[in-house]
Amino acid sequence: DATSIAAATPPTETVVEVVLPPPPQPRPEVVFSAPTAGETDAERAGPIRIQFSRDMDGRTFANRVRVSYTGQAAPDAPPPPAFTVRYVEGNRALEVRFAAPLDRYRTVKVDLLEGILSNVDNQPLPPYSLTFTTGG
């Protein structure tokens, strides 16, 4: 049983600062390509450009870009010409340039393979394929 009541001092408040990590950025994705997917009569000698939604780590494109012809062709048909890739940071775009024009009227497939990463947080680009047909 209580016998008396007296004023007490309030407890001191402790301020706890909670720092939450920033929310994860969305995964990068392809937002544009030239030529476009499914395009027919694409230019044979021009570069292929693939633009991304986020800044990418240009070093991660090495050995992760594959170009091939698809569909029926003569058994002795040559593969696509040698190519180089270059990531252009200002445009967030990959450029694929060929040493010689692509074959006429061929379906070309460009694959971006697993292991390509965004620049800031290393989010992976899902594997991507672009298919188009060259003109004459």
KOLGU-417895 format. One record per residue (C-alpha): residue in one letter; x, y, z. Coordinates in steps of 0.02 Angstrom, whole numbers, plus 50000, padded with zeros to 5 digits. Layout:
AXYZ/...
% end
This chain:
D500005000050000/A500625017349959/T500845028850106/S501445044750018/I501555053349847/A503045063849794/A503575072249631/A504915063049536/T506155068949407/P505745063549230/P506935051149148/T508175058649026/E507745055748843/T508985046748736/V508935051648553/V509295037048439/E509725041548260/V509195027848141/V510065028247974/L509225017647844/P510135012647687/P509455020247528/P508205009347438/P508994998547305/Q509005005547130/P508014996146999/R508984984046890/P509664991646731/E508734987846571/V508864991446386/V507775006346340/F508215008846156/S509175000946014/A509635005745837/P509214995945737/T507634991745831/A507124974045876/G506314965445727/E506844979045605/T507054973845425/D508154982645297/A509374988145433/E510944996845375/R512354984445348/A513834995945381/G513205006545524/P513545003645708/I512304995145823/R511825005845974/I511014999246132/Q510505011846265/F510235007946450/S509145014846588/R510625016946706/D512475020946701/M513415004946664/D515164998946706/G515984999246534/R517304986646588/T515984973146612/F515544972546426/A517204964246383/N516904946546317/R515044948046356/V514404953846187/R514074940646054/V513534943745874/S512924929845760/Y511904926745604/T510334916345629/G509194907145510/Q509644897045358/A511224900745262/A512384891545147/P513484879145240/D515034888745190/A514324905845240/P515574916045341/P515194921845518/P514874940345552/P516404951445532/A517514955645680/F516814969245791/T517294981045931/V516224987246075/R516315004046162/Y515255010546305/V514835029146289/E514535035646465/G513665051946416/N512335042546318/R512265026946426/A512475017546262/L513475003046196/E514125004546018/V514544989045917/R515584992945761/F516054980345628/A517674979145530/A516654976145370/P514814977445322/L513644963745379/D513004951545247/R511484956545143/Y509774950245194/R510374941145348/T509574940245519/V510804946445649/K510714942645834/V511644952745965/D511724944846137/L512224954046295/L512764940046411/E512664938046599/G513924948146701/I513624965746634/L513414977346784/S512804994846826/N514125007446874/V513635012847049/D512894997847139/N513394983247026/Q511604978446987/P511644965346848/L510874968346677/P509744953646636/P510364944346481/Y509704953146326/S509524948846141/L509234960445993/T508754952845826/F508564962245661/T508774959045474/T509974968145360/G509464975645195/G510274975145024/
% end
